[in-house]
Amino acid sequence: MTVSEYNTSVDKFSDGIFRFILKNIRDEENSKDIVQESFLRLWERRQNVTFDKVKTYLFTTAYHLMIDMIRRGKNKSTYENQYYDKEITATEFSDLGEILEKAVNQLPEIQKTAVLLRDYEGYSYQEIGEITGLNESQVKVYIYRARMFLKQYIGSMERVI
């Protein structure tokens, strides 16, 4: 990969990777760190990565960095997590986007990742499999289960409106 191809990949893919990570972890600073680390790793391995595989390489790297960060975070128990995660929220919503975001955040991590990659980022089942390390049929099953949960969670439009 040349320097100009690397710069092109930064321009083309940094926003998408950032959105994907931010949707998963909901922490802007950590999302920026993961994106930066992903591009750093690409730069270090630029001789081994071809330009046509850059997008998959970057999303795979960012995904694995995100999983590592989540696993490290589960081992830590902070005052903030103990007392402020139990916020009282209203049961009525005025925005369908809020309802959908709340529903997506309740999905298991692998289903959430698969749905976000498919429906928000537009990846094919094969590409999602490459990023997550799953085979194509597993990806389809996770996406199906996630969509069924979302459908059941949201319910009918009458409940939403």
C-alpha positions in Angstrom: 0.0 0.0 0.0 1.3 3.4 -0.9 1.1 6.6 1.2 -1.6 8.0 -1.1 -3.7 4.9 -0.8 -3.3 5.0 3.0 -4.4 8.7 3.0 -7.4 7.8 0.8 -8.4 5.0 3.2 -8.3 7.5 6.1 -10.6 9.8 4.2 -13.0 7.1 3.1 -13.3 4.9 6.1 -12.5 6.8 9.3 -16.0 8.2 9.7 -17.7 4.8 9.2 -15.4 3.1 11.7 -16.0 5.9 14.2 -19.8 5.6 13.8 -19.7 1.9 14.2 -17.6 1.9 17.3 -19.6 4.8 18.8 -22.9 3.0 18.3 -21.5 0.1 20.2 -19.7 1.6 23.1 -21.4 5.1 23.3 -18.1 6.8 24.4 -16.8 9.3 22.0 -13.2 9.5 23.4 -12.7 5.8 23.5 -14.2 5.5 20.0 -11.7 8.1 18.7 -8.9 6.1 20.4 -10.0 2.9 18.7 -10.1 4.5 15.3 -6.7 6.0 15.8 -5.2 2.7 16.9 -6.8 0.9 14.0 -5.2 3.3 11.5 -1.9 3.1 13.4 -1.9 -0.7 13.0 -2.8 -0.4 9.4 0.2 2.0 8.9 2.5 -0.5 10.7 1.3 -3.3 8.4 0.8 -1.3 5.2 3.3 -3.5 3.3 1.1 -6.6 4.0 -2.3 -5.1 3.3 -3.6 -4.4 -0.2 -5.8 -1.4 -0.9 -8.8 -3.5 -1.8 -8.7 -5.2 1.6 -8.2 -2.1 3.6 -11.9 -1.6 4.6 -12.2 -5.1 6.0 -8.9 -4.9 7.7 -9.8 -1.6 9.4 -13.2 -2.8 10.6 -11.8 -6.1 11.8 -9.1 -4.4 13.7 -11.5 -1.8 15.2 -13.9 -4.6 16.2 -11.2 -6.5 18.0 -9.9 -3.4 19.8 -13.5 -2.6 20.8 -14.0 -6.1 22.2 -10.7 -6.0 24.1 -11.7 -2.6 25.6 -15.1 -3.9 26.6 -13.6 -7.0 28.3 -11.1 -4.8 30.2 -14.0 -2.6 31.3 -16.0 -5.5 32.7 -13.2 -6.2 35.1 -13.3 -2.7 36.5 -15.9 -1.5 38.9 -16.1 2.2 39.4 -18.2 4.4 41.6 -19.8 5.9 38.5 -20.9 2.5 37.1 -22.3 1.5 40.5 -24.4 4.5 41.1 -25.2 6.3 37.9 -26.0 3.5 35.5 -29.3 3.0 37.3 -30.8 6.3 36.1 -34.5 6.6 36.2 -35.9 7.1 32.7 -39.4 7.9 31.5 -41.3 5.0 29.9 -42.7 7.2 27.2 -40.6 8.3 24.3 -41.3 11.0 21.8 -38.7 9.8 19.2 -38.6 6.5 17.4 -34.8 6.9 17.2 -34.6 6.9 21.0 -36.7 3.7 21.2 -34.6 2.0 18.5 -31.4 3.0 20.2 -32.5 1.7 23.5 -33.6 -1.6 21.9 -30.4 -2.0 20.1 -28.4 -1.4 23.3 -30.2 -4.3 24.9 -29.1 -6.8 22.3 -26.2 -9.2 23.1 -22.9 -7.8 21.9 -22.5 -10.1 18.9 -26.0 -9.5 17.7 -25.7 -5.8 18.1 -22.4 -5.8 16.2 -23.9 -7.8 13.3 -27.0 -5.6 13.0 -25.0 -2.4 13.1 -22.6 -3.6 10.5 -25.5 -4.9 8.3 -28.2 -2.2 8.7 -26.2 0.9 9.6 -23.0 0.3 7.6 -24.3 -1.8 4.8 -21.9 -4.7 4.9 -22.7 -8.0 3.2 -23.0 -11.2 5.3 -19.7 -12.4 4.0 -17.9 -9.1 5.0 -19.5 -9.2 8.5 -18.3 -12.8 8.9 -14.7 -11.7 8.0 -14.9 -8.8 10.5 -16.3 -10.8 13.4 -14.7 -14.2 12.7 -18.1 -15.9 12.1 -19.3 -17.9 9.2 -22.0 -16.5 6.9 -24.8 -18.7 8.3 -23.9 -17.7 11.9 -24.1 -14.0 10.8 -27.5 -14.5 9.3 -28.8 -16.2 12.4 -27.5 -13.5 14.7 -29.0 -10.8 12.5 -32.3 -12.6 12.3 -32.5 -13.1 16.1 -31.6 -9.4 16.6 -34.3 -8.2 14.2 -36.9 -10.5 15.9 -36.0 -9.1 19.3 -36.2 -5.5 17.9 -39.5 -6.2 16.3 -40.9 -7.7 19.6 -39.4 -4.9 21.7 -40.8 -2.0 19.6 -44.1 -3.8 19.0 -46.7 -2.1 16.9 -46.6 1.5 15.8 -49.7 2.3 17.9 -47.6 1.7 21.0 -44.9 3.9 19.8 -47.1 6.8 18.8 
